[in-house]
């Protein structure tokens, strides 16, 4: 708002200093009692209504934004704008008219109970030109010239606040400044409420986008337990995209399957779940669930699941007897010796061998 009003940093600091002096309990906000006491404002129905208008959040307290906007808005009104403000307090439907009952409520708000009927009749008799029992905005705006005393409490409240906040002479210049910058009918409180609503909408939209992106991008991280293949689908028969070395950190973006779990780590990039240890995240990725089974998963992967289970047919095909080879490991058949790598099982400390090309694993030395 300081930018829209073309007020400098010095003015902002001055208002903030005043705000801190009013905030007696140092809560970061000002309640109605602190406000009225500090500025010696008479507690009337009208002054309470003004405070409610300033309190755009409706929580009964003013933060610094509400304080500045409310004070500047009210204290920089000229006489016609004060009349417009009073009219708008009762034109709740925005029709541009207030009826007799609402005029009566305005009288009560300004002067208390008293002879409200007589005062109401007097106002309508003087201002209601078309005699329809209602007052339009244009009719009501003549109240300052025709019934000057009617809005006296509103004007007095403004003077009280001006003298205790920045001084009357400063506000005289701001009344003219406001007209030049915003025009004669702009309401700063409405502008501020609109800005807050826009920011709230933008924040909600941003939060929704962030949530959507987080859901898609995933919250989890994992680490490969062994050198493993990356497939284009959650299926071993799909094409191999690339291979990852042991202890490679990956971002978990999606989870698939139950009996045989797979993790998506990118677009068309899937890893078998048994070869990944979850290191962070609560399972909030797509298809995941809130779980703390990373330790269980790691234990399972480092034991029997570390070994690639060969089907009976594959074992028979690769057995020494079927290939006529004696004294060599059954896994050595048709395998390049140089592609086998010795690994150490973390739990047992035993050595096993893994072929990075075929993905086969054996506890028996294939070079023997």
N, C-alpha and C positions, 0 to 999 in steps of 0.2 A: 504493500500500500504506500510506503514512503516513496517508491519510484513513481507510482501513478499520480501521487500528489505533488511530485517534484520537490520533496523536502529532503534536505541533506542529512548526512550522518550526524552532524552536531545536534540537530533537532531530535533525531531518534534517540541519541544518548540522553538528552535532557528529559524526554518523556520516560525513558526507562528508569532514570534516577528517581523521578516522581513516583513511578509505579512501585519501586522497591520501598520507598518511604511510606507508602500507604499499606503495603503488605506487612502488617505488624507481626503476624505469627510466622512470617518467612515460609509460607506454604507454597509460594510460587503463584498464588492467585489471590484475588481480592473479593471478599464477600460484601454483601450489601451494607452491613453495619460498618465495616472498615471504610467503605466508600463514602457513606453519608457523614460519618464522624470526621474524616480527614478534610472534607471539603465544606463542612458546615452546612450541608444541604438539609432543608426541612423535610422530615419524613411525612409525605402525603401520598394519597392514592396516585397522584400524577407522577411524583418523583419515583415511586416504586415501579410504575408502568414504564418510565424512561429506562430504569435499570434493567427491567425485563427485556426491553428492546435491544439494549446494549449487549446483554448476555445471549449472544447468538447460539451458543451451545445448549442453553436452557438448563444448565446444571447448578445454577445459583451462585456461581463464582465467575470472575473475569480473569482470563489469562492476559498476558501483555497485549496480544493482538486485539482482543476484544476491548480492552481498556483504551488503547490508543484510538482505535476506529470509533468507538462510541463517544469518547470525549471530543475528538476532533470533529466528528460529524455534528454533534449537538452544539458545541461552542462556536462553530463557524457558520451557523445558520443566520440569515438575516431575518427580519421580522416576518416577511412573507413565508419564508421556509419554516419558521416556527409554527405558523398557522397551518401550513400544509402538513407538518408532522403531527399536530394535534388532530387534524381531520383524519389522517390515515390511521390513527390509533383506533378509530371506530368504524371506518370504512373497511371492515374485515373482508368483505367479498369482492372488493376492488370495483364496485359498481360506479363509483364516482359520486355517490349520494349517501347522506346519512339521514335517518328518519328522526321523528320527534323523540322517541324513546332513547335513541343514541345521543341526541343533543342533551337530553336530561342527564344521562350518565356522564357526559363531559362536564356539565355544570357541577355535579356531585364530586367529580374527580378534582376539579379546580378549587372549589370552595367548601367542600363538605356537604352535609345535608341541607340545612337552612331552608330557604324558600325556593326550592328547585323548580317547582311548577311555574311560579311567577317569572323566574329568570329564563326558563325555557321558552315560555310564551313570548317574553320580550325579545329574545334572540330571533325567534321565528318571525315575529311581526316586523322586525327591522331588516332581516337579511333575506327572508324567503320572498323573492320578487314575484315569482309565478304563483304563489299561494297554493302550492301542492302539498304542503305539510312536510316537505323535505328540504334539505339544503344540499345544493350541488357544490362542488369544489370551488367554482368561480364565485358563487354567492358567499361561501364561507370565508374566502380569502379577503373579503372586505371587512372582516371582523375587527382588524387592527385599526382601521380608520373610523368605523362607525361605533364599535363597542371596544375601545382600547383596553378597558379594565378586564375584559373577559380572559385574556391570555396573560394577565399580569403574573400569576404564579409561574408560568413557564418561562417568561422573560427573566424573572427574579432568579430562578434556578440557574439559568444560563449565566447571569452576571456573577453569581456566587462561584460557580465553577471557573469562569474566566479569570477572576481576580486571584484565585488560588492555584491556577495552573497556567504558567507562562506569562500571566498578566494581561489586563484588558487591552492595552495598546497593541500587544502582539497579535491578539485575536482580531482586532480591527483590520490589521493588514491581511490576516488569513481569510477573513470574510470576502475581501476583494480577490485574493489569490485563488480561492476556491471557485469563484464565479468564472475567472479567467481560464482555469485549468479544466474544470469539469462542467461548467455551464450552470444555469440557474435552478435546474430541477433534479440534478443527480443526487442520489442518496448513497452516501459512502457505506453505511451499514449493509445495504442491499448488495452493493458491489463486493464487499468483503465476504458476505454469505455466499455469493455466487462463486467467488474465488475458492473458498473452502470446499464448496460442493464439487467444483471442477477438480480440485486437488484430490478430494476423496475418491471421485470417480476414476481419476488417473491412477491413484494408488491401488484401487481395487482391480483395475484393468491390468496394471503392472504385476500385481500379486498373482492374478489368475494366469497371466502369461508365464510368470516365473514358476508357478506350480505345475503348469502344463509342461514347460521345458524340463523341469526337474524330474517329472514323472517319466518323460521320454528319455532324458539323458541319464537318469538313474542316480542314486545316491551311494551306491556301493563300490567298493574296491576289493580286488582280490589279487592273489599271487599264485602263479603256476607252481605246482608241487614237483613236476618233472617237465622235461622238454616235451612239448605236445603240439598236435596239429590244430589248425584253425580251419573249420569247415564253413562252406557257404550256407549250409542249412543245419538244423538240429538233427542230423542224420549222418552216420559214418559213411554211407554210400554216396554222399554228395561230394562235390569237388573240394580239394584242399586248397585254401586260399593262401595260407602261409604257415610257418612253423614258429613257435615261440620257445625260447630257451627256458630252462628252469629258473624259478624265482623272478619271473617277469611280472611286473605290476600291470593289472588291467582294470578298466572301468566296467563295472557290471551294469548293463542297461536293461536287461530283460531276462526273465527266467522262464523256462519251459520244461514240462514233464514232471513226473513224480517218481516213478520207479527208477528211471534213468534221467537225471536232471541235466539240463544244458543251460549255459549262460550266454547271452548275446553281449558281445563286447564292442560292437560297432555295426554298421550297415552290412548285412549279409556276412557277418563274422561270428561264428559260434564255437564255443569250447565245451567239452564234456565236463559236467559239474564235478566228477570225481577227481579231476586233475587240478581243481582250483580250491584254494583255501581263502575264505572270506576274511578280509582284514579290517574292513570298516563298513558302516552302513547298517541299517536296520531292516533290510529286505523290502525297502520301499520302491524298488524298481518295478517295471511293468511285469505283472504276473507274480511278483514276490509277495511275501507276507512278513509280518513282524515276528522275527525269530532270532534266537541266539544260538543257533546250532552250528556255528562256524567251527567250534572245537570238535564237535562230533563228526562233522564233515571232514575235517583235517585228519582226525584219527582213522576214519574209515579209509581215506585216500592213501594214507601212508602205510596201511597194512595190506591186506589181500587185494584191495582195489588198485593199488599201485601197479600190480601186474596185469598186463593185458590178457584177458581170458581167451584162449584159443578154443575154437570148436573142436570136437573130436575128429572131424574130418581133416581139419588143418593140421592137427597134431599127428594124425596118422600119415599124412602126406609128407610131413617134415621129419618123421622119425628116422633114426639111423638105419633101421632094418629095411624100411621101404626104399631107401636111397642107396643101399649097399655100402654104407659107410660105417666103419667101426672105430671105436675109440674117440669119436668126436661128439660134441653136443648135438642133440637133435635140432637145435636152433641154428646150427651152423650151416645147414644145407642151403645151397644157393644164395647164401648171404655173404656179402663182402666183409672180411674180418675188420677192415678199417672203419666200418660204419657202426661197430659195436662200441659202446662207451661204458666204462665201469662207473657205477653210482653207489652211494651209501644210503641205506635205509636209516632214517633219523631215529626211529624207535628202537630197532634191534641192533643197529650198528653193523649189520651184515652188508656185504657187497652184492649188488645185483648188476646185471648188464642190460642196457637198453639200446635198441637199434633205431637211430633217428630217422631212417628212411622208411622202415616198415611199421614202426611203432611197437614192435614186439619187445617183451621184457622177459628175462630169465634169471633165475638164481644160479644157474650153472654157467661156468666160464665157457663161452663159445669158441674160444681160442685153444682150448685144451685138446 
